[in-house]
């Protein structure tokens, strides 16, 4: 095993990339070795993420429409005109885009709160010792491992106004007096939050469950000796110890929900009600229905910038708070 590891290390060390990266030669041997190992992953990130982002930003300053679909590179530069048009609330497009951003915030925050509560509850349950814990863990993972398109189509059938099982169940229990329109009208956004949260909470559960497993048992033993009950142990031990994991969960769920396309599209269709018109779906419909790819790209860049700004502010607040607490 040691001989194989040494052989791999020597093979990696023979790779020469210093002449392509000016600052690379200033790194230590260990740092150079680490970056060489990361090079394939970084190359794939460049190909899959960075190049499409740059391409999208470029199209957002071009007048790409139906006349330049096949030859987008010949479209004229319009610079910030696309951004002015889509951000102007006085235009129909601008008004609808700002409304979609508001619905995206509601969708993201609602999904974040619901998935965190469900995930934390399930993680605390799995952290207890009881018979059938393995079976319970498997069942709780099903919403996440099941094919998302199939799952969303099933939920769509269940929420049908006349033939859906949701309304039938609520009517039989006497909770409602008449069928509810779940996929039409103002209830659409809440239905979307509920369904998307159901498909995503197992991931939050697994991450929080891993965080619970890393909490030292001695902390709970000391708290029990001091007379702390279950609520005090959760408030002063469990929840603070989950802060690093929770920070990652909050950031990832917020960003993934803001750019999620599958759930709104499958659940609500290509032309959703106004309440379910989140930004990513509105951008898709506007760009591909009207062949306004330049303006659609501008909306995408705005949504991307908002997501990145939120991530930067969140991390800045988180790290500044950690540094302040460390200084104390």
Rosetta blueprint (number, residue, H / E / L):
1 X L
2 X H
3 X H
4 X H
5 X H
6 X H
7 X H
8 X H
9 X H
10 X H
11 X H
12 X H
13 X H
14 X L
15 X L
16 X L
17 X L
18 X L
19 X L
20 X L
21 X L
22 X L
23 X L
24 X H
25 X H
26 X H
27 X L
28 X L
29 X H
30 X H
31 X H
32 X H
33 X H
34 X H
35 X H
36 X H
37 X H
38 X H
39 X H
40 X H
41 X H
42 X H
43 X H
44 X H
45 X H
46 X H
47 X H
48 X H
49 X H
50 X H
51 X H
52 X H
53 X H
54 X H
55 X H
56 X H
57 X H
58 X H
59 X H
60 X H
61 X L
62 X E
63 X L
64 X L
65 X L
66 X H
67 X H
68 X H
69 X L
70 X L
71 X L
72 X H
73 X H
74 X H
75 X L
76 X L
77 X E
78 X L
79 X L
80 X L
81 X H
82 X H
83 X H
84 X H
85 X H
86 X H
87 X H
88 X L
89 X L
90 X L
91 X L
92 X H
93 X H
94 X H
95 X H
96 X H
97 X H
98 X H
99 X H
100 X H
101 X H
102 X H
103 X H
104 X H
105 X H
106 X H
107 X H
108 X H
109 X H
110 X H
111 X H
112 X H
113 X H
114 X H
115 X H
116 X H
117 X H
118 X H
119 X H
120 X H
121 X H
122 X H
123 X H
124 X H
125 X H
126 X H
127 X L
128 X L
129 X L
130 X L
131 X L
132 X L
133 X H
134 X H
135 X H
136 X H
137 X H
138 X H
139 X H
140 X H
141 X H
142 X H
143 X H
144 X H
145 X H
146 X L
147 X L
148 X H
149 X H
150 X H
151 X H
152 X H
153 X H
154 X H
155 X H
156 X H
157 X H
158 X H
159 X L
160 X L
161 X L
162 X L
163 X L
164 X L
165 X H
166 X H
167 X H
168 X H
169 X H
170 X H
171 X H
172 X H
173 X H
174 X L
175 X L
176 X L
177 X L
178 X L
179 X L
180 X L
181 X L
182 X L
183 X L
184 X L
185 X H
186 X H
187 X H
188 X H
189 X H
190 X H
191 X H
192 X H
193 X H
194 X H
195 X H
196 X H
197 X H
198 X H
199 X H
200 X H
201 X H
202 X H
203 X H
204 X H
205 X H
206 X H
207 X H
208 X H
209 X H
210 X H
211 X H
212 X H
213 X H
214 X L
215 X L
216 X L
217 X H
218 X H
219 X H
220 X H
221 X H
222 X H
223 X H
224 X H
225 X H
226 X L
227 X L
228 X L
229 X L
230 X H
231 X H
232 X H
233 X H
234 X H
235 X H
236 X H
237 X H
238 X H
239 X H
240 X H
241 X H
242 X L
243 X H
244 X H
245 X H
246 X H
247 X H
248 X H
249 X H
250 X H
251 X H
252 X H
253 X H
254 X H
255 X H
256 X H
257 X H
258 X H
259 X L
260 X L
261 X L
262 X H
263 X H
264 X H
265 X H
266 X H
267 X H
268 X H
269 X L
270 X L
271 X L
272 X L
273 X L
274 X H
275 X H
276 X H
277 X L
278 X L
279 X H
280 X H
281 X H
282 X H
283 X H
284 X H
285 X H
286 X H
287 X H
288 X H
289 X H
290 X H
291 X L
292 X L
293 X H
294 X H
295 X H
296 X H
297 X H
298 X H
299 X H
300 X H
301 X H
302 X H
303 X H
304 X H
305 X H
306 X H
307 X H
308 X H
309 X H
310 X H
311 X H
312 X H
313 X H
314 X H
315 X H
316 X H
317 X H
318 X H
319 X H
320 X H
321 X H
322 X H
323 X H
324 X H
325 X H
326 X H
327 X H
328 X L
